[in-house]
Amino acid sequence: MVIKSYSKINLSLKVTSKSKNNLHEIQSIFCWLDLFDTIKIKKTKKNFDEINFIGPFAKFVKKKIILLTFF
């Protein structure tokens, strides 16, 4: 599966409060852009999921993230 993850610009971002589960509630005004990252997803027979970053901005993130999946 290949999907596009579109970019956005926050024009306004205000943290309004903190919830009981320590997440912050926000008010935001944003604008979607016609720029995107391409995400490729494929099923494997491994007992864990891998996320690999490829592209011009990959050097700014870890090269490989492993997510352990328990069922």
C-alpha positions as CSV (number, residue, x, y, z in Angstrom):
1,M,0.0,0.0,0.0
2,V,1.3,3.5,-0.8
3,I,-0.2,6.6,0.8
4,K,0.6,10.3,0.8
5,S,1.1,12.1,4.1
6,Y,0.3,15.8,3.3
7,S,2.0,18.7,5.0
8,K,0.3,21.5,6.9
9,I,1.3,24.9,8.3
10,N,0.0,26.0,11.7
11,L,-1.2,29.6,11.3
12,S,-2.2,29.7,14.9
13,L,-1.7,27.2,17.7
14,K,-2.8,27.7,21.3
15,V,-2.5,25.2,24.1
16,T,-5.8,25.6,26.1
17,S,-5.5,23.0,28.9
18,K,-4.1,19.7,30.0
19,S,-6.4,16.7,30.3
20,K,-6.3,14.1,33.1
21,N,-4.3,11.7,30.9
22,N,-1.5,14.4,30.5
23,L,-2.4,15.2,26.8
24,H,-2.7,18.9,25.9
25,E,-5.9,20.2,24.4
26,I,-5.3,22.7,21.6
27,Q,-7.0,25.2,19.3
28,S,-5.4,25.4,15.9
29,I,-5.9,27.1,12.6
30,F,-3.9,25.5,9.8
31,C,-3.5,25.3,6.1
32,W,-2.9,22.1,4.1
33,L,-0.1,22.2,1.5
34,D,0.3,20.3,-1.7
35,L,3.6,18.8,-0.4
36,F,3.7,15.3,0.9
37,D,5.8,12.4,2.0
38,T,5.1,9.0,0.4
39,I,4.5,6.2,2.9
40,K,4.9,2.6,1.6
41,I,3.4,-0.1,3.8
42,K,4.0,-3.8,3.2
43,K,3.1,-6.9,5.2
44,T,5.9,-9.1,6.4
45,K,6.1,-12.4,8.3
46,K,8.2,-10.9,11.1
47,N,7.1,-10.7,14.7
48,F,7.7,-6.9,14.7
49,D,7.0,-4.0,12.5
50,E,9.8,-1.8,10.9
51,I,9.6,1.8,9.8
52,N,12.3,2.8,7.4
53,F,12.9,6.4,6.3
54,I,14.1,7.0,2.8
55,G,14.4,10.4,1.1
56,P,16.0,13.8,1.3
57,F,14.9,14.4,5.0
58,A,15.6,10.9,6.2
59,K,18.9,12.1,7.7
60,F,17.0,14.0,10.3
61,V,15.3,10.9,11.8
62,K,16.5,7.6,13.0
63,K,17.2,5.3,10.0
64,K,15.1,2.4,11.4
65,I,12.4,2.2,14.1
66,I,11.3,-1.2,15.3
67,L,7.8,-1.5,16.8
68,L,7.2,-4.6,18.8
69,T,3.7,-6.1,18.2
70,F,2.1,-8.3,20.8
71,F,-1.1,-10.2,20.1
